[in-house]
Amino acid sequence: MAFGFFKKKEFADIIYMNGHIYTQDPAFPWATAVACKDDRIMAVGDFDGMGEITGNDTVVVDLKEKYMFPGFIEAHGAPVLKAFEDKYLSIN
């Protein structure tokens, strides 16, 4: 029985492409695109390989060769900044 035949295809909510995306994976440190669904990463690689997960409602953001790093959070606007006051380096 082929249950996969009736499975609904999942599409990314947003794809960031045309950038330098640091993956934190020593075997594959840089990618040019990343796809997300429900605030979770669903694919990392290059934009050409993301055709199957790009739907009509998928938002595609061109990073214009800029860099994207995971985990860097703009803390100046966060209300919890006071808790980390002496624990981070502020780069202005």
Summary of the structure (lengths in Angstrom):
residues: 92
radius of gyration: 17.2
end to end distance: 59.5
largest distance: 59.9
contacts: 188
relative contact order: 0.23
helix: 22%
strand: 32%
